[in-house]
Amino acid sequence: MRLLLVEDDPAMAATLQRALRGEGYAVDAVAGGTDALWSVSEIDYDVVVLDAMIPAPDGFEVCRRMREQGRWTPVLMLTARDAVPDRVRGLDAGADDYLTKPFALEELSARLRALIRRDPADRPAVLRVADLTLDPSTRSVRRGDVDIRLSPKEFELLHELMRRPDQILSRTHLIDHVWDFAYEGGSNVVDVYIRYLRDKVDRPFARDTIRTSRGVGYRIDSGA
């Protein structure tokens, strides 16, 4: 198994290299984001161990670019930060798992084994409706060649619609699948977010992809 280690702290990198080679991995080590991106573009690694805080581009950006380029090598992100937003940022960038420093080498080894066992077919498929594409792994949306920036809730709503093209989804269904159990508002929140989505994915492109079924709900039209 060939592994790429991206870690800018020399002592930590040396410790991890010894441990991982002791586990039988062939380890390539780089210290910065630029070298990491070059390495994954040239070599088909089995897994990447990626420190979040490396010289620019940082680990979050490296992971995001990998996924954007269609590189699905499993990524285990290392971070010295234990704040929830940093963990969420890493997972949203496309990381498969993360470890917060300090960590036990035994846990690192176990998590790597679990990642390597994963079937690449488990990767979420890119959804396409006409020229609108949504990638759940990179949380990116495009209309043709144009990137569309969505809020997290807008993304989840569009994802649910695109999972079932041409199928009318009720407001109740959308609330159940997009909003969590703590949500106590009315169903008009769906109407509000549908309007937000139309303002971003339809109207700027003179499209009418998101359709209203009056009194029933919404659907995304695969022919629009």
C-alpha positions in Angstrom: 0.0 0.0 0.0 1.4 3.4 -1.0 0.6 6.3 1.2 1.2 10.1 0.9 1.9 11.9 4.2 1.5 15.6 4.1 2.9 17.1 7.3 5.1 20.2 7.7 6.3 19.5 11.3 9.6 17.6 10.8 9.5 15.8 14.1 5.9 14.7 13.6 6.6 13.7 10.0 9.5 11.6 11.0 7.5 9.9 13.8 4.6 9.1 11.4 6.9 7.9 8.7 8.6 5.4 11.0 5.3 4.2 12.4 3.6 3.8 9.0 6.6 2.1 7.4 6.5 -0.3 10.4 2.9 -1.1 9.4 4.1 -2.0 6.0 3.2 1.2 4.0 5.3 2.6 1.3 5.4 6.3 2.5 6.0 9.4 0.4 6.3 12.5 2.6 5.8 16.2 1.6 5.6 19.3 3.7 3.3 21.7 1.8 0.1 22.0 -0.3 1.7 22.6 -3.6 3.9 19.4 -3.4 0.9 17.5 -2.1 -1.2 18.4 -5.2 1.6 17.6 -7.5 2.1 14.2 -5.8 -1.5 13.1 -6.0 -1.6 14.2 -9.7 1.3 12.0 -10.6 0.9 9.0 -8.3 -2.1 6.8 -7.6 -2.0 6.5 -3.8 -4.0 4.1 -1.7 -4.6 6.7 1.0 -3.5 10.3 1.9 -2.7 11.4 5.5 -3.2 15.2 5.3 -2.4 17.7 8.0 -4.9 20.6 7.9 -2.4 23.4 8.7 0.3 23.2 6.1 2.0 25.9 4.0 -0.5 27.2 1.4 -2.6 25.8 0.0 -3.7 24.4 3.4 -5.0 20.9 3.9 -8.6 22.0 3.4 -7.9 23.5 0.0 -5.7 20.5 -1.0 -8.6 18.1 -0.3 -11.2 20.3 -2.0 -9.0 20.5 -5.2 -8.5 16.8 -5.2 -12.2 16.1 -5.1 -12.8 18.9 -7.7 -10.4 17.1 -10.0 -12.2 13.8 -9.5 -9.4 12.2 -7.3 -11.1 10.0 -4.8 -8.1 8.6 -2.9 -9.3 8.3 0.7 -8.1 11.2 2.8 -7.5 11.1 6.6 -7.1 14.7 7.8 -5.0 15.6 10.8 -5.7 18.8 12.8 -4.5 20.3 16.0 -7.8 22.0 16.3 -10.7 20.3 18.0 -13.3 23.0 17.3 -16.4 21.6 15.6 -16.3 24.2 12.7 -12.8 23.0 11.7 -13.8 19.3 11.7 -16.9 20.2 9.6 -14.8 22.2 7.2 -12.5 19.3 6.6 -15.4 16.9 6.0 -17.1 19.4 3.7 -13.9 19.7 1.8 -14.1 16.0 1.0 -12.0 14.4 3.7 -13.2 10.8 4.6 -12.1 11.0 8.2 -10.1 13.1 10.6 -8.0 12.8 13.7 -7.3 15.5 16.3 -3.8 15.9 17.5 -2.5 14.4 19.8 -3.6 11.0 18.8 -2.5 7.4 19.4 -0.6 5.7 16.5 -2.8 2.6 17.0 -5.9 4.7 16.3 -4.3 6.2 13.2 -3.5 2.7 11.9 -7.0 1.5 12.6 -8.6 4.4 10.8 -6.3 4.0 7.8 -7.2 0.3 7.5 -10.9 1.2 7.6 -10.5 3.8 4.9 -8.6 1.4 2.6 -11.3 -1.2 3.0 -13.9 1.1 1.5 -15.1 0.3 -2.0 -14.6 3.2 -4.4 -18.1 2.5 -5.6 -19.4 3.8 -2.2 -18.5 7.4 -3.4 -21.7 9.4 -3.8 -22.5 9.8 -7.5 -22.6 13.2 -9.2 -26.2 14.2 -9.9 -27.1 15.7 -13.3 -30.4 17.2 -14.4 -30.0 18.7 -17.9 -26.9 21.0 -17.6 -27.2 21.3 -13.8 -24.8 19.2 -11.8 -24.4 18.6 -8.1 -21.5 16.8 -6.5 -22.3 15.6 -2.9 -18.6 14.8 -2.2 -17.3 18.3 -3.0 -20.6 20.0 -2.2 -20.4 21.9 -5.5 -23.0 22.9 -8.0 -22.6 24.0 -11.6 -24.8 25.1 -14.4 -22.9 24.3 -17.5 -19.4 25.7 -16.8 -20.6 28.2 -14.2 -20.0 27.5 -10.5 -23.0 28.3 -8.3 -22.5 29.1 -4.6 -25.3 27.9 -2.3 -25.8 28.0 1.4 -25.7 24.6 3.2 -29.5 24.5 3.4 -30.0 25.5 -0.2 -27.5 22.8 -1.2 -29.4 20.1 0.8 -32.7 21.2 -0.7 -31.4 21.1 -4.3 -29.8 17.7 -3.5 -33.1 16.3 -2.4 -34.9 17.6 -5.5 -32.2 16.3 -7.9 -32.2 12.9 -6.3 -35.8 12.5 -7.6 -36.0 14.3 -10.9 -39.5 14.9 -12.3 -41.1 13.6 -9.0 -43.3 16.0 -7.1 -42.0 16.3 -3.5 -44.4 17.7 -0.9 -43.4 20.4 1.5 -43.7 17.9 4.3 -41.3 15.5 2.5 -38.8 18.3 2.0 -39.0 19.4 5.6 -38.5 15.9 6.8 -35.5 15.3 4.6 -33.8 18.7 4.7 -34.6 20.2 8.1 -33.7 18.4 11.3 -36.0 17.2 14.0 -35.5 20.4 16.0 -37.2 22.4 13.3 -40.5 23.9 14.6 -41.3 26.4 11.9 -44.1 26.3 9.3 -43.9 24.8 5.8 -43.5 28.2 4.3 -39.8 27.8 5.0 -39.7 25.5 1.9 -41.2 28.2 -0.3 -38.7 30.7 1.0 -35.7 28.4 0.1 -37.2 27.4 -3.2 -37.2 31.1 -4.1 -33.6 31.4 -3.0 -32.7 28.4 -5.2 -34.5 29.8 -8.2 -32.7 33.1 -7.8 -29.4 31.2 -8.0 -29.8 28.2 -10.3 -32.6 29.2 -12.7 -33.2 33.0 -13.1 -29.6 34.0 -13.9 -29.6 31.4 -16.7 -33.1 32.1 -18.0 -34.2 28.6 -17.0 -37.3 27.2 -15.3 -35.9 23.9 -13.8 -37.6 24.1 -10.4 -41.3 23.8 -10.9 -44.3 24.3 -8.6 -47.2 21.9 -8.4 -49.7 24.2 -6.9 -51.0 22.9 -3.6 -48.8 19.8 -3.7 -45.1 20.7 -3.7 -42.1 21.1 -6.0 -40.2 19.1 -8.6 -37.1 19.5 -10.7 -37.8 19.2 -14.4 -35.2 17.1 -16.2 -36.3 18.5 -19.5 -36.0 22.2 -18.6 
